[in-house]
Amino acid sequence: MNIRMQYLYRDAGNYKQWGEVIFKNRRGSSPAALEDQVRSLLIDQDFFEAEVLNIPTLYFDEPISDLDRQWHEFHSLEACEDAATDRTDRDIEELLNLLQSIKRN
C-alpha cells in the first residue's frame, strides 16, 4: 500500500486549491501513525512550504493580495493502491526525515 497525502493552498481570500501526492510506503506503516508523526513536524501541526518539501505548489496564477502566504496546509494521509506520484519517487519515510531535519534547523 502506498500513502496519499492530501493538502491545499488557501489564499488570503480563503479560496482553496486542493492537491495530492502519493508516496511509497515500503514499511507498510499505518496512515494514522504516519499522520501523527507528520503533524508533529509541521508548523502549528498544519502548515508547510511545498517548495522546501519538493512537492507541487498549488498557488493561484495571480495573488489576490499581498497578504497571501507561502504556506500550504496539510489535510490528511490515507492508504491507497495507486502508483506513487511523488516526482522524486520517495518513500513516506524520506518525507518524514526531511520534515525532521527542517524542524531541527
N, C-alpha and C positions, 0 to 999 in steps of 0.2 A: 504494500500500500504506500502510496505517495501522500504528501501533505499539501493541501491547497490553502494558501494564505490569502484571505480577502482583506482588502484595505481600500481607503478612499482618500480623496483630496477634498477638503471643504474650504471654500474661499471665504473672504470677509462678509460676503452677502449670504452665506450659508448654502450656496449652490454646491452640489456634490458631483464628483465623478468617481465611479467605482472601478476597481481593477482587481486582478488576482494574479498570483504566480504560483506555480506548482513546483515543489521541491521533492527530491528523492528522500526516502525515509528508510535507509538501509537497516537501521536497528529495529524498525517496527515500533517506534515509540508511540505512545497514545497521544492523540491530539490534545486532550485535556491537560496532560502533564506538560507537553510542549508549550501550550498556551500560557500556562502559569509561568514557565521559565521566560518566555518571550516578554510577557507583560512586566516581569520584574526588572527587565533590562531596558525598557523604553522610557522616554521622557514622560513623566506623570502616568506611567503604565499604559499609555495610549499612543504616543506620538514618536515619529522617527523621520529622518531625512532619507528619502528614497535614493538620492544620488550616492550617499555615503554607503548604503547597503547594496548598491549596484542592482537595483530593481527599477522597472519602468516608472517614470514620473507620470502623474495624472493631471498636471496643471492645465488650466484653460488656456486657449490660444492668446487671449488678451486679458490681463488682470483688470478687475473692476475697480480696484482701489490700491492705494499704496499700503493699505492695512493687510493685504493678503500676505499670508505667511508661507514659509517654505516647507513646513511640516506636513507629513501625511499621517493619516490616522489608521491604526491597526483595528481590524474588526474581528477576525476570527481565524481559527485553523480547523480544518476538517480532513479526515482521511478520504482518499479518492483513488480510483483505479486509473485515472487519466495519466498520460505520459507527462513527465517533468517538462516544464516550460521555462524554467529559470535559464536565462541566456548564458550563464556560466556553468550550467549543469551541476549545481551544488546540491549537496545533501542538506537537510534542515539543520543538522548539527553544525555545519560550516557557518550557516547564518547565525546560530546561537553563539558560536565562537567569535564572530565578527562583532556582534552586539556586546559581548562581554569585554572585548578589547576596547571598544568605543567608550563603554561605561567607566572603565578604569582610567581613561585619559580625561 
